[in-house]
């Protein structure tokens, strides 16, 4: 028996060490793969269109328009504006052909206009919409405004995540359990 055990023990110890290294490498590889999948899932979620109307698309963190991309902040708002009216008139041709009945058969002309207006600190966009889509456009404007107002709470911005990480890293290192108190402040 040598200084470090029998030759069989040394061989077994060496094989065990190699197996442990393989296992550690496999676990690191698996964790890296899982992290890559989590990152990809976040990117897919970030790039998913929540709602769309015409040429305007609402994402989880931004509104894309032909005038530019506006990141959602509480200052972003969307409103619907209308202009014009439906007018009815009778034409000379109708009056000549139908006589007094032309008064009952007036020609209607739709002069209504509907616009979706998006206002952001970095720019504005006005999207013309069909007057018949007024309810859908108003719902879409509401979605944009609500998403913008709640972006502060649900935003996946790197600086917000970094601030949260820094806020909770120190108590976690000390082994303290962190809970949010009134006003969203951390307490141990």
PyMOL commands that set and color helices and strands:
alter all, ss='L'
color gray80, all
select helices_A, chain A and resi 7-47+92-103+131-154+158-173+182-184
alter helices_A, ss='H'
color red, helices_A
select strands_A, chain A and resi 49-53+56-59+62-65+68-71+77-83+86-89+107-110+113-120+123-129+179-180+186-187
alter strands_A, ss='S'
color yellow, strands_A
deselect
rebuild
show_as cartoon
